[in-house]
Amino acid sequence: MKKNTFSTKGLTKVYGEGRSAVHALRGVDLDIPEGEIVVLLGPSGSGKSTLLNIIGGLDRATEGEAYFQDQNLSEMTDKQLTLYLCPHRWRHPAGDSGKRDLAARWCAHHGNRQYRKRP
């Protein structure tokens, strides 16, 4: 049995509050086994980018848990999430480039020179 690279349990993301709240994700349970290729399809506004941003460490869920291998991304501090982003940032081309660049600068500044942008 393959172990999961990414998994989520009850993942929820809500933007805003009250009557104007937007529920981007509602209780998403997902298991992506190691080595699997996955395609996310859905209409605009269905939560595809939100899900990728959460499992990519660029955003946080409102509720639920997101895992990369055995690391619970939902319990990580901002610093831990940034360090998680450092080695993986080149593998997330669909993520927000501004946040990736910010993460690279943070990593480089805090002694992780191997993550500096290469010319």
Secondary structure in CASP SS format (residue, H / E / C, confidence):
PFRMAT SS
TARGET T0000
AUTHOR 0000-0000-0000
METHOD secondary structure of the structure
MODEL  1
M C 1.00
K C 1.00
K C 1.00
N E 1.00
T E 1.00
F E 1.00
S E 1.00
T E 1.00
K E 1.00
G E 1.00
L E 1.00
T E 1.00
K E 1.00
V E 1.00
Y E 1.00
G C 1.00
E C 1.00
G H 1.00
R H 1.00
S H 1.00
A C 1.00
V E 1.00
H E 1.00
A E 1.00
L E 1.00
R E 1.00
G E 1.00
V E 1.00
D E 1.00
L E 1.00
D E 1.00
I E 1.00
P E 1.00
E C 1.00
G C 1.00
E C 1.00
I C 1.00
V C 1.00
V C 1.00
L C 1.00
L C 1.00
G C 1.00
P C 1.00
S C 1.00
G C 1.00
S C 1.00
G C 1.00
K H 1.00
S H 1.00
T H 1.00
L H 1.00
L H 1.00
N H 1.00
I H 1.00
I H 1.00
G C 1.00
G C 1.00
L C 1.00
D C 1.00
R C 1.00
A C 1.00
T C 1.00
E E 1.00
G E 1.00
E E 1.00
A E 1.00
Y E 1.00
F E 1.00
Q C 1.00
D C 1.00
Q E 1.00
N E 1.00
L H 1.00
S H 1.00
E H 1.00
M C 1.00
T C 1.00
D H 1.00
K H 1.00
Q H 1.00
L H 1.00
T H 1.00
L H 1.00
Y H 1.00
L H 1.00
C H 1.00
P H 1.00
H H 1.00
R H 1.00
W H 1.00
R H 1.00
H C 1.00
P C 1.00
A C 1.00
G C 1.00
D C 1.00
S H 1.00
G H 1.00
K H 1.00
R H 1.00
D H 1.00
L H 1.00
A H 1.00
A H 1.00
R H 1.00
W H 1.00
C H 1.00
A H 1.00
H H 1.00
H C 1.00
G C 1.00
N C 1.00
R H 1.00
Q H 1.00
Y H 1.00
R C 1.00
K C 1.00
R C 1.00
P C 1.00
END
